[in-house]
Amino acid sequence: MGKETQLGNFLGSLGLAMRAGKVVSGEFMTERAIREGRACLVIVAADASAGTKKKFNDSCTFYKVPIYILSDKETLGHSLGKKERASLAVIDEGFAGAIRKKIIGEVTQHGKNEDL
């Protein structure tokens, strides 16, 4: 499976989670979900400011929430059906696990890594 397809699967899963009401986006809502213990996974856009990345990295480290810094604000926002988004939190463990697997490339039925 190619990297572009893998990225598409990850973004498609984000969109599905958003439609199911299991994603919050934007700095305020993402930070709130982390503090309240509802965030199961946080994604921050690679083109977000250094301050934004540091803030979410520190919060996620403190609250022990997995964080990934990837993609860009425009692409993340588009996958959610919104304008640019620098940050988002997945608030459902099932969706978070599925998205995390797609991000790290564990896409086989047996949980093995594939060469991307």
N, C-alpha and C positions, 0 to 999 in steps of 0.2 A: 504494500500500500504506500503510495507516495505522500510526501509531506503536505502537499496542497489538499489532498483528500482527507488526511488526518485532521488538518486545521478546519476543513469544512465540517467534518463530523463533530468536532468540539463546538464549533459555533452553532451548528444545527441543534445540538443538545442544549445549549444555552437558551436558544429561542424557544424550544419546547418547554424547558423549565420555567421560562418567563411566562408563557401562555398558561401554564398550570398554576401561576401565582407563587412560585417557589424561588424567585429571585428578587432582590432589592438592589437598586442601583443609585449612583450618586454618592458623593462623599458623606453627607450627613446620614443617610439611611444605611449605608454600609457600616459606618462607624457605630451606629446605634445597634445594628444587628450583632456586631462583634461584642460590644459591651454587655448586651442582654443575653449572650450565650446562644443566640439563634443561628449564627453564621456557622455553616459546616465547611465552607470553602470560600476564599476570597480571591478575586482576580483583579489585578491592577494593570492598566495599560502601560506598555513599555515607554510610551511617549508622555506619560504623566510627569508632572514636575518632580524634582528630587525630594522636595518637602513632602509631597503627597505619598510618594513611595516609602519614604522613611516613616511617616506617621502610621501607615498601614502595616508596614513590616514590624514596627515596634508593638502595635496593638495586637497583631496576630501572634507574635512571639509570646507576649504576656498572657493572652487568653488561650494559647495553644490551638490556633486555627490555621489549617494549611493555607498558604498564600502562594500564588503564582503571578509573576510579572511577565506578561506576554501580549502579543497583538498590538493594536493601537486604539486610540479613543474612538475614532470613526468606525472602525470595524466592530468593536465591542458594542457600541451604541446601535449600529445597524442590525446586529444579530438579535438585539432585544426589541427592535422595532421603534427605537428612539433616536434622538440626536446623539452627539458624542457623549461617551461615558468613560470617565477615568477609572472608576472603580465599581465593583458589584460584589454582592455576597449571595451565594446559593444557600437557602435556608432549609433545605430538605436533604437528609443524609443519603437517600437513594439516588437522587439526581446528582448530588455532590460526588458520590462514589463513581458513578458512571462517567461524569465529566472528568474527574481526576484520572481515571483509567485511560480516557482518550488523550488527555494531555501528555501523560507519560508513556503512551504507546502500548499499553497492555490491552490489546484488542482481540486476542485469540480466546477461544472458549476455555482454555485451560490456564489462563492468567499469565502466559509467557509473553515476553517482549518480542516484538517483531522488528526486523531491520526496517527502518523507515528510509 
